[in-house]
Amino acid sequence: MEDQSPIDMFEPIGRGVAQAGVRIANERAVLTLVAISPGLSNADLARRTGLGPQTTSRIVSDLEARSMIMRGEVLRGRRGQPATPLFINPRGAYCIGVEIGWRHREVLLYDLAGRTLATLRASYEYPDANTVFADVAADVQTLRSGMAPEDCGRLVGIGVAAPTFIHGSIMRIGAPPEQVELWRDIDIAGRVAAATGLPAQWFNDGSAAGWAEILAQPAPRPSIFAYLHVGTFVGAGIVVNGSLWEDPSGNAADLGSIVVAGPDGAPTYVHMVASLNALDHRLRAAGMSRPPGFPQDWDWDALEPVASAWLDEAGRALATAVLSTRAMIDIERAVIDGVIPRAILARLLERTTHHLGRFPTLVRPMPRVEAGLQASSAAATGAAQLHLFRRYFSRSWHLLVT
């Protein structure tokens, strides 16, 4: 079965609702279509949303008056009336994306047209609950100070990506015990909002990274795939029927907690084998240490032969996770990304594909493995995208009250 449908996964969102009292839904339908298919005309929008031409024209005029969309040059020389292409106005809205990661934080400025305008990143040994929110606020202020005054008023808020249970694993990366209690009951979005003075919304880091991958995929986007992001631990997300899977609390599919065989054959979790934390343990056992700074900047040749051994075991664990996910959800592809250099990611994908090939085939062919497109900024980017999407584009009924 092929997961690449000729219909883009966002097409259903771009269908209008004809009943009265659904102005917001129709507006979001129009805005979504302009976003996923730049250059559509009023007539194109009416046809694809199913709305009447007058309704569509009224919505377009209202969105233009609010600087959400803008008109291009009139297209002449076609049959019928000249058409005016419509595009998202990049300055229509801005959002800040934040990732509070296990070993780093990232703060970026994102516009409505899907462009990252500026990024600030810093590494640390662990996210210190006493200081990280003030550090994020300082970075946010730096980004805001670089914005034009008229654009600052269009900054709608902050999307914050962070692990769900920081307190449960923070000691695994060497943080002092008091950090467990400090993180146990923290409202991450609330603390960011209080520190920055901007409304904030929390997203699981795996969900946010998975969403960034959805938007990075070329149209028509796949409607179902598994996503794994190799960092200090293994973030993950699942896209099913064109939607990012989340439980009611916003948690993502924790594919990193799938049970696999460790290097010694004993049962363990994907997190404990395929993560950079697992590589850290291997390096210490070999009398080496994890290099400082960002993994993208490490001298990976200096980590041999430990790095090669880790890549092989990580590939085996990820292959098992992919097949375990396939047993529950009929995925045809798995997208793997991470905070590692592209050359190292290519080696990891080769090892994952190799180990997939060693499993017996039942009826269906093995899922194919592909490299992700967002790399280290996936979580922060996805958090900003999700905040904007749910504010302006999503037609889900429980989100229409924003």
C-alpha positions in Angstrom: 0.0 0.0 0.0 1.4 3.4 -0.9 1.1 6.2 1.6 1.7 9.0 -0.9 -1.8 10.1 -1.7 -2.4 12.6 -4.6 -4.4 14.6 -2.1 -2.4 16.7 0.3 -3.1 16.0 4.0 -4.1 19.6 4.5 -6.7 19.6 1.7 -9.6 18.6 4.0 -8.8 21.5 6.3 -9.2 23.8 3.2 -12.8 22.8 2.7 -15.4 25.3 3.8 -18.6 24.8 5.7 -21.7 26.2 4.2 -23.9 26.5 7.3 -24.5 29.7 9.1 -22.4 30.5 12.2 -19.2 29.0 10.9 -17.4 32.2 9.7 -14.2 31.3 11.6 -14.2 27.8 10.1 -14.6 29.2 6.5 -12.0 31.9 7.1 -9.5 29.3 8.3 -10.3 27.1 5.3 -9.5 29.9 3.0 -6.3 30.9 4.8 -5.2 27.2 4.9 -5.6 26.9 1.1 -3.7 30.1 0.5 -0.9 28.8 2.7 -0.6 25.3 1.1 -1.2 26.5 -2.5 0.2 30.0 -2.9 -1.1 31.8 -5.9 -4.7 30.7 -6.0 -7.3 33.2 -7.1 -10.7 34.0 -5.6 -12.3 31.7 -8.1 -9.8 28.9 -7.3 -10.6 29.3 -3.6 -14.3 29.2 -4.2 -14.1 26.0 -6.2 -11.8 24.2 -3.8 -13.5 25.2 -0.6 -17.0 24.7 -1.9 -18.0 28.2 -0.8 -19.9 30.7 -2.9 -17.9 33.3 -4.9 -19.4 36.1 -2.8 -18.6 34.4 0.5 -15.1 33.7 -0.7 -14.5 37.3 -1.9 -15.8 38.7 1.4 -13.4 36.4 3.4 -10.5 37.3 1.2 -11.2 41.1 1.6 -11.4 40.7 5.3 -8.2 38.8 5.5 -6.5 41.3 3.3 -7.7 44.2 5.5 -6.1 42.4 8.5 -2.8 42.0 6.6 -3.1 38.2 6.7 -3.0 37.8 2.9 -1.7 39.9 0.0 -2.4 40.1 -3.7 0.1 39.4 -6.4 0.2 40.9 -9.9 -2.9 40.3 -12.0 -2.5 37.3 -14.3 -3.7 38.3 -17.8 -3.8 36.4 -21.1 -6.0 33.6 -19.8 -9.6 32.8 -20.7 -12.2 34.6 -18.7 -11.6 37.5 -16.3 -8.0 38.3 -15.2 -7.1 36.4 -12.0 -5.3 37.9 -9.1 -3.0 35.4 -7.2 -3.2 35.4 -3.4 -0.4 34.8 -1.0 0.1 34.7 2.8 1.5 38.0 4.1 4.7 37.1 6.0 4.1 40.1 8.3 0.5 39.1 9.1 1.6 37.4 12.3 4.7 36.3 14.1 5.4 33.6 16.7 8.4 32.7 18.8 9.3 29.0 19.0 11.2 27.8 22.0 12.8 24.4 22.7 13.8 23.6 26.3 15.9 20.5 25.6 17.9 18.2 27.7 21.3 19.7 26.6 20.3 22.9 24.9 17.7 25.6 24.4 16.7 27.2 21.2 14.6 30.4 20.7 13.6 31.4 17.2 11.3 34.0 15.5 8.9 32.6 12.9 6.6 34.4 10.5 3.1 33.5 9.1 4.6 32.5 5.7 6.7 29.8 7.3 10.1 31.5 7.5 12.5 31.4 10.4 13.9 34.9 10.7 16.4 34.6 13.6 17.6 31.9 15.9 19.4 31.9 19.2 20.9 28.6 20.7 22.8 27.8 23.8 24.1 24.5 25.2 24.2 23.4 28.8 24.7 20.3 30.9 21.1 20.1 31.9 18.0 22.4 32.0 18.3 24.2 35.3 14.8 25.0 36.5 16.2 27.9 38.5 17.6 29.8 35.5 16.3 28.4 32.2 13.1 30.5 32.1 15.0 33.8 32.7 17.5 32.7 30.0 14.6 32.1 27.6 13.1 35.4 28.4 16.4 37.2 27.7 16.6 35.5 24.3 13.0 36.4 23.6 13.7 40.0 24.4 16.7 39.9 22.1 14.6 38.8 19.2 11.8 41.3 20.0 14.3 44.1 20.0 15.3 43.3 16.5 11.7 43.6 15.2 10.2 46.7 13.7 7.7 48.4 16.1 4.7 47.7 13.8 5.7 44.0 13.7 6.0 43.7 17.5 2.2 44.2 17.7 1.7 41.2 15.5 3.7 38.8 17.7 0.9 36.5 18.8 2.8 34.4 21.4 5.2 31.6 22.1 5.1 27.9 21.3 7.2 26.0 23.8 8.5 22.5 23.1 9.9 20.5 26.0 9.9 16.9 27.2 6.8 15.8 29.0 8.4 14.4 32.2 11.6 16.3 32.7 11.7 15.4 36.4 11.6 11.6 35.6 14.8 11.6 33.6 16.9 14.6 34.4 19.1 12.7 36.8 20.0 10.3 33.9 22.0 13.2 32.3 23.8 14.1 35.5 21.6 16.8 37.0 21.7 17.2 40.8 18.8 15.5 42.7 17.1 18.8 43.7 16.3 19.4 40.0 13.8 16.4 40.2 11.6 18.2 42.7 12.0 21.6 41.0 10.7 20.2 37.7 8.1 17.9 39.1 5.1 20.3 39.1 6.3 23.1 36.9 3.8 24.6 34.4 6.3 25.2 31.6 4.0 27.3 29.5 2.9 29.3 32.5 6.5 30.0 33.6 7.5 31.1 30.1 4.5 33.4 29.8 5.2 34.9 33.2 8.9 35.5 32.3 8.2 37.0 28.9 4.8 38.7 29.2 3.6 36.8 26.1 0.9 34.1 26.0 2.6 30.7 25.7 1.5 27.2 24.8 3.3 24.0 25.6 3.9 21.1 23.2 5.6 17.8 23.7 9.0 18.1 22.0 8.4 14.9 19.9 5.0 16.2 18.7 6.5 19.6 17.8 9.4 18.1 15.9 7.0 15.7 14.1 4.8 18.6 13.1 7.8 20.5 11.7 8.6 17.4 9.6 5.0 17.3 8.3 5.3 20.8 7.0 8.8 20.3 5.6 7.6 17.4 3.4 6.9 18.3 -0.2 3.2 18.2 -1.3 1.3 16.1 -1.5 2.4 15.3 2.0 2.3 11.7 3.3 -0.8 11.0 5.4 0.8 8.4 7.6 4.3 7.9 8.9 6.4 7.4 12.1 8.9 10.0 13.1 11.9 9.5 15.4 14.3 12.2 16.4 17.7 11.2 17.9 18.9 13.5 20.6 19.8 13.2 24.2 16.9 10.8 24.3 14.7 9.7 21.3 11.8 12.0 20.6 9.0 10.7 18.4 5.7 11.4 16.7 3.2 9.6 14.6 1.1 11.0 11.8 -2.1 9.1 11.1 -4.7 10.1 8.5 -3.1 13.5 8.1 -3.2 14.3 11.8 -0.5 14.4 14.4 -1.3 11.8 17.1 -1.5 13.2 20.6 -3.2 12.0 23.7 -5.7 14.3 25.5 -2.8 15.8 27.6 -0.8 16.6 24.5 1.8 13.8 24.9 3.2 12.3 21.8 3.7 8.6 20.9 6.7 7.6 23.0 8.4 5.3 20.6 11.6 5.7 22.5 10.0 3.6 25.3 9.6 0.5 23.0 11.4 -2.4 24.5 14.4 -3.7 22.6 17.4 -5.9 23.3 20.4 -4.0 24.6 24.0 -4.7 23.5 24.2 -7.5 26.1 20.9 -9.0 25.0 18.9 -7.9 28.0 15.7 -6.1 27.5 15.9 -2.3 27.7 14.3 0.7 25.9 15.1 2.5 22.6 16.1 5.5 24.7 18.8 3.5 26.4 20.4 2.3 23.1 19.7 4.8 20.3 20.1 8.1 22.1 23.1 10.4 22.5 22.8 9.6 26.2 23.6 6.0 25.3 26.6 7.1 23.3 27.7 9.2 26.3 27.6 6.0 28.5 29.7 4.1 25.9 32.3 6.9 25.7 32.7 6.9 29.5 33.1 3.1 29.5 35.9 3.5 27.0 37.6 6.1 29.1 36.5 9.0 26.8 34.1 11.9 27.4 31.3 13.5 25.6 32.6 16.5 23.7 31.3 19.9 24.7 28.9 22.0 22.7 26.4 20.9 20.0 26.7 17.4 18.6 26.6 18.9 15.1 30.0 20.4 15.8 31.7 17.4 17.4 34.8 15.8 15.9 33.1 12.5 15.3 36.2 10.9 13.9 37.8 11.3 17.3 35.0 9.3 18.8 35.9 6.1 16.9 35.5 3.2 17.3 32.9 3.9 19.9 30.7 5.9 17.5 30.6 3.1 14.9 29.6 0.6 17.6 26.9 2.9 18.9 25.5 3.6 15.4 25.2 -0.1 14.7 23.3 -0.8 18.0 21.2 2.4 17.6 20.3 1.2 14.1 19.2 -2.1 15.4 17.1 -0.5 18.1 15.5 1.9 15.7 14.7 -0.9 13.3 12.9 -2.8 16.1 11.0 0.4 17.0 9.9 0.9 13.4 8.7 -2.7 13.1 6.9 -2.5 16.5 5.2 0.6 15.3 4.3 -1.1 12.1 2.6 -3.9 14.0 0.1 -1.4 15.5 -0.2 1.2 12.7 0.2 0.4 9.0 3.1 2.8 8.3 4.9 2.5 5.0 7.7 4.9 6.0 9.7 5.9 9.0 11.4 9.3 9.1 14.5 9.6 11.2 16.3 12.8 12.1 18.4 14.2 15.0 20.8 16.7 16.4 23.7 15.0 14.6 25.6 15.9 11.4 24.0 14.8 8.2 26.9 12.4 7.5 26.3 10.7 10.8 22.6 10.6 10.2 23.2 8.9 6.8 25.3 6.2 8.6 22.5 5.7 11.2 19.9 5.3 8.4 22.1 2.8 6.6 22.5 0.7 9.8 18.7 1.0 10.5 17.9 -0.2 7.0 20.5 -3.0 7.3 18.9 -4.3 10.5 15.4 -4.0 9.0 16.6 -6.3 6.2 17.6 -8.9 8.7 14.1 -9.3 10.1 11.9 -11.9 8.4 9.2 -10.6 6.2 5.6 -11.8 6.8 3.2 -10.4 4.2 3.9 -6.7 3.8 7.3 -5.3 2.7 9.5 -3.6 5.3 8.8 0.1 5.9 11.3 2.4 4.1 13.5 4.6 6.2 14.1 8.2 5.2 16.1 11.1 6.6 14.2 14.0 8.1 14.3 17.5 6.7 14.3 19.7 9.9 17.4 18.5 11.8 18.3 20.1 15.1 15.7 22.9 15.0 12.7 20.6 14.5 11.2 21.0 18.0 11.5 24.8 18.2 10.2 25.3 14.7 7.3 22.9 15.2 6.3 24.7 18.4 6.0 28.0 16.6 4.2 26.3 13.7 1.7 24.6 15.9 0.9 27.8 17.8 0.2 29.6 14.6 -1.6 26.7 13.0 -4.0 26.2 15.9 -4.7 29.9 16.1 -5.3 30.6 12.4 -5.6 27.5 10.4 -7.0 24.5 12.3 -10.7 23.7 11.8 -10.9 21.3 14.8 -14.0 22.3 16.7 -12.4 22.5 20.1 -9.8 24.9 18.8 -12.1 27.4 17.1 -12.6 29.4 20.3 -9.1 31.0 20.2 
